[in-house]
Amino acid sequence: MMEENIRRTMEYLQEQFEQSDYLTANPRDKKYRLEHTMRVANIGRQIARGEDFEEGVLVIGCLLHDLSYAETFVSKDDWMNHGRRATQMARPFLETLTLSPEQIEEICFGIAIHVDDEADFPGERSPLALSIGDCDNIDRFDVYRIHENLKNKDFTDLSLDEQVEFVGNVLDRLGKYAQMELATETATGLWKERIDFQIQFFQRLQAQLERGSDPKWRR
């Protein structure tokens, strides 16, 4: 029964994205958002199995966490509010599934708080609810995000000094993120694995850039 709930949720998500004027006009964003959502859902499966959560409940929450990207954001406030807006959009659909009221509330609260840890309705910060945001963050700091960040920064077009500064700032942030503990042991392990990989990548990039800045090699 839960797998049927997941199947219906995936169909609903794809339907909402297909009907979105914004995503239709921005196919690259549509591709990324759908692929990101699938990765987050698969991380949810991994965490649920590691923590003995109800797997389908966490997967459904992950699939719907960015549902509001089907709408058009016109301001930073819209983006900051997208977890709460996704909850408003998702709740009527969730009520059509074979979920208990408690499961629906846990999913909705987890979606609502996944951006800025704030909801517009009362709820419990249970490990499962918090795991929706954890899954999102784990994906956002995986290998693909290295590519995305460098591309968005136009890294190859920066001067050498600007590249060195950028990489140093990234390493400073990653050092702080490495100390974070997430809601569960499984999520924390996945998080630290990804942060450690990014630190190693940027440390090696930093070393390569510094070799390029050595005066004896510069013309």
QUIDAKA-V636124 format. One record per pair of residues at least 6 apart in sequence whose C-alpha atoms are under 7 Angstrom apart, sorted by the first residue. I is the first residue (numbers start at 1). GAP is how many residues later the second one is. Records with the same first field share a line. If there is no record, write none. Layout:
# QUIDAKA-V636124
I = GAP, GAP
This chain:
# QUIDAKA-V636124
2 = 54
3 = 53
5 = 92, 93
6 = 50, 54
9 = 51
10 = 53
13 = 51, 54
16 = 54
17 = 6, 53
18 = 6
20 = 50, 51
22 = 48, 49, 50
23 = 6, 7, 47
37 = 25, 26
38 = 25
39 = 100
40 = 22, 95, 96, 99
41 = 18, 21, 22
43 = 92
44 = 14, 15, 18, 91
45 = 10, 14
47 = 139, 140
48 = 6, 7, 10
49 = 6
50 = 136
51 = 135
57 = 46
58 = 70, 74
61 = 46, 50, 71
62 = 70
64 = 26
65 = 18, 21, 46
66 = 17, 20
67 = 19
68 = 14, 17, 18
73 = 6
80 = 35
83 = 28, 29, 30, 31, 32
84 = 27, 28, 35
87 = 21, 24, 25
91 = 17
94 = 10
106 = 23
107 = 22
109 = 10, 14, 20
110 = 19, 20, 22
111 = 21
112 = 6, 7
113 = 6
114 = 18, 19
127 = 56, 57
130 = 53
131 = 52
134 = 48, 53
138 = 52, 53
141 = 53, 54
142 = 52
155 = 8
164 = 42, 45
167 = 35, 39
171 = 28, 31
174 = 21, 25
178 = 14, 17
181 = 7
182 = 6
